[in-house]
Amino acid sequence: MAQFDVYVNPQPASRQSTPYVVDVQSQFIGQLNTRFVMPLSRVGVASRNVPVNLCPVVQIEGEALSLMAHLAAPATVRMLGKPVASLTHRASEITGALNAVISGF
């Protein structure tokens, strides 16, 4: 598992609105059986009420999705399966979104 890998949402009940999650956990604690993930949601895409730095829009398989940093949560490794994409090229924005949650910047 690699930081910024994207997985199909392991929760079938919310998959319609949130089809994917992105792993944001550091490789330095990769030995844990959980990963810290942020949802990638169809809800809130291009919303005028959501700060861009908190919820940047990313493309996964041609679909625009909002990164919902404020809804990040742990997921067990066994739930995630195989990655379907990587957002490594958006690492600074993803890290910035997490920073916005923690420090407000």
MODELLER restraints for C-alpha pairs under 7 A, 6 or more apart:
rsr = mdl.restraints
at = mdl.atoms
rsr.add(forms.Gaussian(group=physical.xy_distance, feature=features.Distance(at['CA:2:A'], at['CA:27:A']), mean=6.80, stdev=0.5))
rsr.add(forms.Gaussian(group=physical.xy_distance, feature=features.Distance(at['CA:3:A'], at['CA:23:A']), mean=5.45, stdev=0.5))
rsr.add(forms.Gaussian(group=physical.xy_distance, feature=features.Distance(at['CA:3:A'], at['CA:24:A']), mean=5.26, stdev=0.5))
rsr.add(forms.Gaussian(group=physical.xy_distance, feature=features.Distance(at['CA:3:A'], at['CA:25:A']), mean=5.77, stdev=0.5))
rsr.add(forms.Gaussian(group=physical.xy_distance, feature=features.Distance(at['CA:3:A'], at['CA:26:A']), mean=6.08, stdev=0.5))
rsr.add(forms.Gaussian(group=physical.xy_distance, feature=features.Distance(at['CA:3:A'], at['CA:27:A']), mean=6.42, stdev=0.5))
rsr.add(forms.Gaussian(group=physical.xy_distance, feature=features.Distance(at['CA:4:A'], at['CA:22:A']), mean=5.68, stdev=0.5))
rsr.add(forms.Gaussian(group=physical.xy_distance, feature=features.Distance(at['CA:4:A'], at['CA:23:A']), mean=5.01, stdev=0.5))
rsr.add(forms.Gaussian(group=physical.xy_distance, feature=features.Distance(at['CA:4:A'], at['CA:24:A']), mean=5.41, stdev=0.5))
rsr.add(forms.Gaussian(group=physical.xy_distance, feature=features.Distance(at['CA:4:A'], at['CA:86:A']), mean=5.76, stdev=0.5))
rsr.add(forms.Gaussian(group=physical.xy_distance, feature=features.Distance(at['CA:4:A'], at['CA:87:A']), mean=5.13, stdev=0.5))
rsr.add(forms.Gaussian(group=physical.xy_distance, feature=features.Distance(at['CA:4:A'], at['CA:88:A']), mean=5.33, stdev=0.5))
rsr.add(forms.Gaussian(group=physical.xy_distance, feature=features.Distance(at['CA:4:A'], at['CA:91:A']), mean=6.95, stdev=0.5))
rsr.add(forms.Gaussian(group=physical.xy_distance, feature=features.Distance(at['CA:5:A'], at['CA:22:A']), mean=5.67, stdev=0.5))
rsr.add(forms.Gaussian(group=physical.xy_distance, feature=features.Distance(at['CA:5:A'], at['CA:23:A']), mean=5.51, stdev=0.5))
rsr.add(forms.Gaussian(group=physical.xy_distance, feature=features.Distance(at['CA:5:A'], at['CA:83:A']), mean=5.86, stdev=0.5))
rsr.add(forms.Gaussian(group=physical.xy_distance, feature=features.Distance(at['CA:5:A'], at['CA:85:A']), mean=5.99, stdev=0.5))
rsr.add(forms.Gaussian(group=physical.xy_distance, feature=features.Distance(at['CA:5:A'], at['CA:86:A']), mean=4.35, stdev=0.5))
rsr.add(forms.Gaussian(group=physical.xy_distance, feature=features.Distance(at['CA:5:A'], at['CA:87:A']), mean=6.19, stdev=0.5))
rsr.add(forms.Gaussian(group=physical.xy_distance, feature=features.Distance(at['CA:6:A'], at['CA:20:A']), mean=6.58, stdev=0.5))
rsr.add(forms.Gaussian(group=physical.xy_distance, feature=features.Distance(at['CA:6:A'], at['CA:21:A']), mean=5.70, stdev=0.5))
rsr.add(forms.Gaussian(group=physical.xy_distance, feature=features.Distance(at['CA:6:A'], at['CA:22:A']), mean=4.35, stdev=0.5))
rsr.add(forms.Gaussian(group=physical.xy_distance, feature=features.Distance(at['CA:6:A'], at['CA:23:A']), mean=6.38, stdev=0.5))
rsr.add(forms.Gaussian(group=physical.xy_distance, feature=features.Distance(at['CA:6:A'], at['CA:83:A']), mean=5.35, stdev=0.5))
rsr.add(forms.Gaussian(group=physical.xy_distance, feature=features.Distance(at['CA:6:A'], at['CA:84:A']), mean=5.73, stdev=0.5))
rsr.add(forms.Gaussian(group=physical.xy_distance, feature=features.Distance(at['CA:6:A'], at['CA:85:A']), mean=5.02, stdev=0.5))
rsr.add(forms.Gaussian(group=physical.xy_distance, feature=features.Distance(at['CA:6:A'], at['CA:86:A']), mean=5.48, stdev=0.5))
rsr.add(forms.Gaussian(group=physical.xy_distance, feature=features.Distance(at['CA:7:A'], at['CA:20:A']), mean=5.49, stdev=0.5))
rsr.add(forms.Gaussian(group=physical.xy_distance, feature=features.Distance(at['CA:7:A'], at['CA:21:A']), mean=5.41, stdev=0.5))
rsr.add(forms.Gaussian(group=physical.xy_distance, feature=features.Distance(at['CA:7:A'], at['CA:22:A']), mean=6.28, stdev=0.5))
rsr.add(forms.Gaussian(group=physical.xy_distance, feature=features.Distance(at['CA:7:A'], at['CA:80:A']), mean=6.15, stdev=0.5))
rsr.add(forms.Gaussian(group=physical.xy_distance, feature=features.Distance(at['CA:7:A'], at['CA:82:A']), mean=6.64, stdev=0.5))
rsr.add(forms.Gaussian(group=physical.xy_distance, feature=features.Distance(at['CA:7:A'], at['CA:83:A']), mean=4.76, stdev=0.5))
rsr.add(forms.Gaussian(group=physical.xy_distance, feature=features.Distance(at['CA:7:A'], at['CA:84:A']), mean=5.58, stdev=0.5))
rsr.add(forms.Gaussian(group=physical.xy_distance, feature=features.Distance(at['CA:8:A'], at['CA:19:A']), mean=6.00, stdev=0.5))
rsr.add(forms.Gaussian(group=physical.xy_distance, feature=features.Distance(at['CA:8:A'], at['CA:20:A']), mean=4.46, stdev=0.5))
rsr.add(forms.Gaussian(group=physical.xy_distance, feature=features.Distance(at['CA:8:A'], at['CA:21:A']), mean=6.39, stdev=0.5))
rsr.add(forms.Gaussian(group=physical.xy_distance, feature=features.Distance(at['CA:9:A'], at['CA:15:A']), mean=5.82, stdev=0.5))
rsr.add(forms.Gaussian(group=physical.xy_distance, feature=features.Distance(at['CA:9:A'], at['CA:18:A']), mean=6.79, stdev=0.5))
rsr.add(forms.Gaussian(group=physical.xy_distance, feature=features.Distance(at['CA:9:A'], at['CA:19:A']), mean=5.34, stdev=0.5))
rsr.add(forms.Gaussian(group=physical.xy_distance, feature=features.Distance(at['CA:9:A'], at['CA:20:A']), mean=4.42, stdev=0.5))
rsr.add(forms.Gaussian(group=physical.xy_distance, feature=features.Distance(at['CA:9:A'], at['CA:21:A']), mean=5.52, stdev=0.5))
rsr.add(forms.Gaussian(group=physical.xy_distance, feature=features.Distance(at['CA:10:A'], at['CA:79:A']), mean=5.80, stdev=0.5))
rsr.add(forms.Gaussian(group=physical.xy_distance, feature=features.Distance(at['CA:10:A'], at['CA:80:A']), mean=5.95, stdev=0.5))
rsr.add(forms.Gaussian(group=physical.xy_distance, feature=features.Distance(at['CA:17:A'], at['CA:41:A']), mean=5.83, stdev=0.5))
rsr.add(forms.Gaussian(group=physical.xy_distance, feature=features.Distance(at['CA:17:A'], at['CA:42:A']), mean=5.32, stdev=0.5))
rsr.add(forms.Gaussian(group=physical.xy_distance, feature=features.Distance(at['CA:17:A'], at['CA:43:A']), mean=6.15, stdev=0.5))
rsr.add(forms.Gaussian(group=physical.xy_distance, feature=features.Distance(at['CA:18:A'], at['CA:39:A']), mean=6.38, stdev=0.5))
rsr.add(forms.Gaussian(group=physical.xy_distance, feature=features.Distance(at['CA:18:A'], at['CA:40:A']), mean=5.67, stdev=0.5))
rsr.add(forms.Gaussian(group=physical.xy_distance, feature=features.Distance(at['CA:18:A'], at['CA:41:A']), mean=4.21, stdev=0.5))
rsr.add(forms.Gaussian(group=physical.xy_distance, feature=features.Distance(at['CA:18:A'], at['CA:42:A']), mean=6.01, stdev=0.5))
rsr.add(forms.Gaussian(group=physical.xy_distance, feature=features.Distance(at['CA:19:A'], at['CA:40:A']), mean=6.68, stdev=0.5))
rsr.add(forms.Gaussian(group=physical.xy_distance, feature=features.Distance(at['CA:19:A'], at['CA:41:A']), mean=6.64, stdev=0.5))
rsr.add(forms.Gaussian(group=physical.xy_distance, feature=features.Distance(at['CA:20:A'], at['CA:39:A']), mean=6.15, stdev=0.5))
rsr.add(forms.Gaussian(group=physical.xy_distance, feature=features.Distance(at['CA:20:A'], at['CA:40:A']), mean=5.20, stdev=0.5))
rsr.add(forms.Gaussian(group=physical.xy_distance, feature=features.Distance(at['CA:21:A'], at['CA:37:A']), mean=5.93, stdev=0.5))
rsr.add(forms.Gaussian(group=physical.xy_distance, feature=features.Distance(at['CA:21:A'], at['CA:38:A']), mean=5.38, stdev=0.5))
rsr.add(forms.Gaussian(group=physical.xy_distance, feature=features.Distance(at['CA:21:A'], at['CA:39:A']), mean=4.33, stdev=0.5))
rsr.add(forms.Gaussian(group=physical.xy_distance, feature=features.Distance(at['CA:21:A'], at['CA:40:A']), mean=5.36, stdev=0.5))
rsr.add(forms.Gaussian(group=physical.xy_distance, feature=features.Distance(at['CA:22:A'], at['CA:37:A']), mean=5.28, stdev=0.5))
rsr.add(forms.Gaussian(group=physical.xy_distance, feature=features.Distance(at['CA:22:A'], at['CA:38:A']), mean=5.30, stdev=0.5))
rsr.add(forms.Gaussian(group=physical.xy_distance, feature=features.Distance(at['CA:22:A'], at['CA:39:A']), mean=6.47, stdev=0.5))
rsr.add(forms.Gaussian(group=physical.xy_distance, feature=features.Distance(at['CA:23:A'], at['CA:35:A']), mean=6.45, stdev=0.5))
rsr.add(forms.Gaussian(group=physical.xy_distance, feature=features.Distance(at['CA:23:A'], at['CA:36:A']), mean=5.93, stdev=0.5))
rsr.add(forms.Gaussian(group=physical.xy_distance, feature=features.Distance(at['CA:23:A'], at['CA:37:A']), mean=4.44, stdev=0.5))
rsr.add(forms.Gaussian(group=physical.xy_distance, feature=features.Distance(at['CA:23:A'], at['CA:38:A']), mean=6.66, stdev=0.5))
rsr.add(forms.Gaussian(group=physical.xy_distance, feature=features.Distance(at['CA:24:A'], at['CA:36:A']), mean=5.80, stdev=0.5))
rsr.add(forms.Gaussian(group=physical.xy_distance, feature=features.Distance(at['CA:24:A'], at['CA:37:A']), mean=5.61, stdev=0.5))
rsr.add(forms.Gaussian(group=physical.xy_distance, feature=features.Distance(at['CA:25:A'], at['CA:35:A']), mean=5.89, stdev=0.5))
rsr.add(forms.Gaussian(group=physical.xy_distance, feature=features.Distance(at['CA:25:A'], at['CA:36:A']), mean=5.12, stdev=0.5))
rsr.add(forms.Gaussian(group=physical.xy_distance, feature=features.Distance(at['CA:33:A'], at['CA:76:A']), mean=5.85, stdev=0.5))
rsr.add(forms.Gaussian(group=physical.xy_distance, feature=features.Distance(at['CA:33:A'], at['CA:77:A']), mean=5.50, stdev=0.5))
rsr.add(forms.Gaussian(group=physical.xy_distance, feature=features.Distance(at['CA:34:A'], at['CA:74:A']), mean=6.13, stdev=0.5))
rsr.add(forms.Gaussian(group=physical.xy_distance, feature=features.Distance(at['CA:34:A'], at['CA:75:A']), mean=5.41, stdev=0.5))
rsr.add(forms.Gaussian(group=physical.xy_distance, feature=features.Distance(at['CA:34:A'], at['CA:76:A']), mean=4.19, stdev=0.5))
rsr.add(forms.Gaussian(group=physical.xy_distance, feature=features.Distance(at['CA:34:A'], at['CA:77:A']), mean=5.24, stdev=0.5))
rsr.add(forms.Gaussian(group=physical.xy_distance, feature=features.Distance(at['CA:35:A'], at['CA:74:A']), mean=5.45, stdev=0.5))
rsr.add(forms.Gaussian(group=physical.xy_distance, feature=features.Distance(at['CA:35:A'], at['CA:75:A']), mean=5.36, stdev=0.5))
rsr.add(forms.Gaussian(group=physical.xy_distance, feature=features.Distance(at['CA:35:A'], at['CA:76:A']), mean=6.16, stdev=0.5))
rsr.add(forms.Gaussian(group=physical.xy_distance, feature=features.Distance(at['CA:35:A'], at['CA:77:A']), mean=6.27, stdev=0.5))
rsr.add(forms.Gaussian(group=physical.xy_distance, feature=features.Distance(at['CA:36:A'], at['CA:72:A']), mean=6.84, stdev=0.5))
rsr.add(forms.Gaussian(group=physical.xy_distance, feature=features.Distance(at['CA:36:A'], at['CA:73:A']), mean=5.63, stdev=0.5))
rsr.add(forms.Gaussian(group=physical.xy_distance, feature=features.Distance(at['CA:36:A'], at['CA:74:A']), mean=4.40, stdev=0.5))
rsr.add(forms.Gaussian(group=physical.xy_distance, feature=features.Distance(at['CA:36:A'], at['CA:75:A']), mean=6.37, stdev=0.5))
rsr.add(forms.Gaussian(group=physical.xy_distance, feature=features.Distance(at['CA:37:A'], at['CA:72:A']), mean=5.50, stdev=0.5))
rsr.add(forms.Gaussian(group=physical.xy_distance, feature=features.Distance(at['CA:37:A'], at['CA:73:A']), mean=5.61, stdev=0.5))
rsr.add(forms.Gaussian(group=physical.xy_distance, feature=features.Distance(at['CA:37:A'], at['CA:74:A']), mean=5.94, stdev=0.5))
rsr.add(forms.Gaussian(group=physical.xy_distance, feature=features.Distance(at['CA:37:A'], at['CA:75:A']), mean=6.73, stdev=0.5))
rsr.add(forms.Gaussian(group=physical.xy_distance, feature=features.Distance(at['CA:38:A'], at['CA:67:A']), mean=6.70, stdev=0.5))
rsr.add(forms.Gaussian(group=physical.xy_distance, feature=features.Distance(at['CA:38:A'], at['CA:68:A']), mean=6.05, stdev=0.5))
rsr.add(forms.Gaussian(group=physical.xy_distance, feature=features.Distance(at['CA:38:A'], at['CA:69:A']), mean=5.61, stdev=0.5))
rsr.add(forms.Gaussian(group=physical.xy_distance, feature=features.Distance(at['CA:38:A'], at['CA:71:A']), mean=6.42, stdev=0.5))
rsr.add(forms.Gaussian(group=physical.xy_distance, feature=features.Distance(at['CA:38:A'], at['CA:72:A']), mean=4.26, stdev=0.5))
rsr.add(forms.Gaussian(group=physical.xy_distance, feature=features.Distance(at['CA:38:A'], at['CA:73:A']), mean=6.61, stdev=0.5))
rsr.add(forms.Gaussian(group=physical.xy_distance, feature=features.Distance(at['CA:39:A'], at['CA:67:A']), mean=6.04, stdev=0.5))
rsr.add(forms.Gaussian(group=physical.xy_distance, feature=features.Distance(at['CA:39:A'], at['CA:68:A']), mean=5.45, stdev=0.5))
rsr.add(forms.Gaussian(group=physical.xy_distance, feature=features.Distance(at['CA:39:A'], at['CA:71:A']), mean=6.78, stdev=0.5))
rsr.add(forms.Gaussian(group=physical.xy_distance, feature=features.Distance(at['CA:39:A'], at['CA:72:A']), mean=6.55, stdev=0.5))
rsr.add(forms.Gaussian(group=physical.xy_distance, feature=features.Distance(at['CA:40:A'], at['CA:65:A']), mean=5.56, stdev=0.5))
rsr.add(forms.Gaussian(group=physical.xy_distance, feature=features.Distance(at['CA:40:A'], at['CA:66:A']), mean=5.36, stdev=0.5))
rsr.add(forms.Gaussian(group=physical.xy_distance, feature=features.Distance(at['CA:40:A'], at['CA:67:A']), mean=4.66, stdev=0.5))
rsr.add(forms.Gaussian(group=physical.xy_distance, feature=features.Distance(at['CA:40:A'], at['CA:68:A']), mean=6.15, stdev=0.5))
rsr.add(forms.Gaussian(group=physical.xy_distance, feature=features.Distance(at['CA:41:A'], at['CA:65:A']), mean=5.20, stdev=0.5))
rsr.add(forms.Gaussian(group=physical.xy_distance, feature=features.Distance(at['CA:41:A'], at['CA:66:A']), mean=5.08, stdev=0.5))
rsr.add(forms.Gaussian(group=physical.xy_distance, feature=features.Distance(at['CA:41:A'], at['CA:67:A']), mean=6.45, stdev=0.5))
rsr.add(forms.Gaussian(group=physical.xy_distance, feature=features.Distance(at['CA:41:A'], at['CA:68:A']), mean=6.84, stdev=0.5))
rsr.add(forms.Gaussian(group=physical.xy_distance, feature=features.Distance(at['CA:42:A'], at['CA:65:A']), mean=5.19, stdev=0.5))
rsr.add(forms.Gaussian(group=physical.xy_distance, feature=features.Distance(at['CA:42:A'], at['CA:66:A']), mean=6.44, stdev=0.5))
rsr.add(forms.Gaussian(group=physical.xy_distance, feature=features.Distance(at['CA:44:A'], at['CA:66:A']), mean=6.39, stdev=0.5))
rsr.add(forms.Gaussian(group=physical.xy_distance, feature=features.Distance(at['CA:45:A'], at['CA:57:A']), mean=6.70, stdev=0.5))
rsr.add(forms.Gaussian(group=physical.xy_distance, feature=features.Distance(at['CA:45:A'], at['CA:65:A']), mean=5.93, stdev=0.5))
rsr.add(forms.Gaussian(group=physical.xy_distance, feature=features.Distance(at['CA:45:A'], at['CA:66:A']), mean=5.19, stdev=0.5))
rsr.add(forms.Gaussian(group=physical.xy_distance, feature=features.Distance(at['CA:53:A'], at['CA:96:A']), mean=6.71, stdev=0.5))
rsr.add(forms.Gaussian(group=physical.xy_distance, feature=features.Distance(at['CA:53:A'], at['CA:97:A']), mean=5.50, stdev=0.5))
rsr.add(forms.Gaussian(group=physical.xy_distance, feature=features.Distance(at['CA:54:A'], at['CA:69:A']), mean=6.26, stdev=0.5))
rsr.add(forms.Gaussian(group=physical.xy_distance, feature=features.Distance(at['CA:54:A'], at['CA:97:A']), mean=4.44, stdev=0.5))
rsr.add(forms.Gaussian(group=physical.xy_distance, feature=features.Distance(at['CA:54:A'], at['CA:100:A']), mean=5.84, stdev=0.5))
rsr.add(forms.Gaussian(group=physical.xy_distance, feature=features.Distance(at['CA:55:A'], at['CA:66:A']), mean=5.56, stdev=0.5))
rsr.add(forms.Gaussian(group=physical.xy_distance, feature=features.Distance(at['CA:55:A'], at['CA:67:A']), mean=4.83, stdev=0.5))
rsr.add(forms.Gaussian(group=physical.xy_distance, feature=features.Distance(at['CA:55:A'], at['CA:68:A']), mean=5.30, stdev=0.5))
rsr.add(forms.Gaussian(group=physical.xy_distance, feature=features.Distance(at['CA:55:A'], at['CA:69:A']), mean=6.36, stdev=0.5))
rsr.add(forms.Gaussian(group=physical.xy_distance, feature=features.Distance(at['CA:55:A'], at['CA:97:A']), mean=6.53, stdev=0.5))
rsr.add(forms.Gaussian(group=physical.xy_distance, feature=features.Distance(at['CA:56:A'], at['CA:66:A']), mean=5.74, stdev=0.5))
rsr.add(forms.Gaussian(group=physical.xy_distance, feature=features.Distance(at['CA:56:A'], at['CA:67:A']), mean=5.59, stdev=0.5))
rsr.add(forms.Gaussian(group=physical.xy_distance, feature=features.Distance(at['CA:57:A'], at['CA:64:A']), mean=6.23, stdev=0.5))
rsr.add(forms.Gaussian(group=physical.xy_distance, feature=features.Distance(at['CA:57:A'], at['CA:65:A']), mean=5.41, stdev=0.5))
rsr.add(forms.Gaussian(group=physical.xy_distance, feature=features.Distance(at['CA:57:A'], at['CA:66:A']), mean=4.46, stdev=0.5))
rsr.add(forms.Gaussian(group=physical.xy_distance, feature=features.Distance(at['CA:57:A'], at['CA:67:A']), mean=6.21, stdev=0.5))
rsr.add(forms.Gaussian(group=physical.xy_distance, feature=features.Distance(at['CA:58:A'], at['CA:64:A']), mean=5.63, stdev=0.5))
rsr.add(forms.Gaussian(group=physical.xy_distance, feature=features.Distance(at['CA:58:A'], at['CA:65:A']), mean=5.41, stdev=0.5))
rsr.add(forms.Gaussian(group=physical.xy_distance, feature=features.Distance(at['CA:58:A'], at['CA:66:A']), mean=6.32, stdev=0.5))
rsr.add(forms.Gaussian(group=physical.xy_distance, feature=features.Distance(at['CA:59:A'], at['CA:65:A']), mean=6.18, stdev=0.5))
rsr.add(forms.Gaussian(group=physical.xy_distance, feature=features.Distance(at['CA:69:A'], at['CA:97:A']), mean=5.83, stdev=0.5))
rsr.add(forms.Gaussian(group=physical.xy_distance, feature=features.Distance(at['CA:69:A'], at['CA:98:A']), mean=5.68, stdev=0.5))
rsr.add(forms.Gaussian(group=physical.xy_distance, feature=features.Distance(at['CA:69:A'], at['CA:101:A']), mean=6.85, stdev=0.5))
rsr.add(forms.Gaussian(group=physical.xy_distance, feature=features.Distance(at['CA:70:A'], at['CA:101:A']), mean=5.92, stdev=0.5))
rsr.add(forms.Gaussian(group=physical.xy_distance, feature=features.Distance(at['CA:99:A'], at['CA:105:A']), mean=6.47, stdev=0.5))
